């Protein structure tokens, strides 16, 4: 029987992303988040309007979306409740956040140079997506109590780096879902994927049919 419910959050399970950006002084910021989805070579991010990552994306129009696997869960957890904003915004103070200048050092992660943008990639993550800002939108602009608190960013991917350990044998452009084990956030807890449950009819569609003009643009940039 279904019951009428009013949970405070509706995070039913999405991949964790470590977003790397460049601060105004040239140092690096690294922030975990999970309000994200992809369509083609575009990505939508949902971020607090008061976060350092939001500030950096607005200023530089660049970021790297680093996707950790289940192997990086401890590093991701070390970054939780830290912020690159000093002073710490009041809302984050209430949730127990603290200022941290060296996010890479805290998590024991390694910055490596990107190819198309300034923010660094995270070496330990199996997936690196270099991205540029194409558009931003305020969330809940119809509601005075929520207006201005959350920003959604439309990012265009300019370069993809995949660890060969997650690729299908002999195919550098295709991820093997039996090898890729993304870190999942579900209602504030960390999870991973299990084994494949059932053959998918959608998997019978060749992936190249989803190729978009964004990929062509990235190939020549």
Number of C-alpha atoms within 10 A of each C-alpha: 3 4 5 6 6 7 7 7 8 9 14 10 17 18 21 26 28 23 24 28 29 23 19 11 6 10 12 20 25 34 23 23 19 20 17 16 12 13 10 13 20 19 20 17 18 20 20 15 16 18 17 23 25 19 18 19 20 14 12 17 18 24 29 30 31 26 23 25 21 19 15 17 17 11 17 23 13 14 19 15 16 22 24 20 19 11 10 20 16 11 10 17 15 9 9 12 17 18 17 19 17 14 21 19 11 13 17 13 18 13 16 12 12 19 15 14 19 18 28 25 29 25 15 20 23 21 24 26 22 28 25 22 18 13 13 15 13 16 18 14 13 9 9 8 9 12 13 16 14 19 19 19 23 19 25 24 25 23 19 18 16 17 15 15 12 18 18 15 11 8 10 12 13 14 17 15 14 13 12 17 20 24 24 23 20 17 13 12 9 16 18 15 14 8 9 9 6 6 8 9 7 8 8 8 10 8 11 9 7 10 11 13 10 14 17 11 11 17 10 7 9
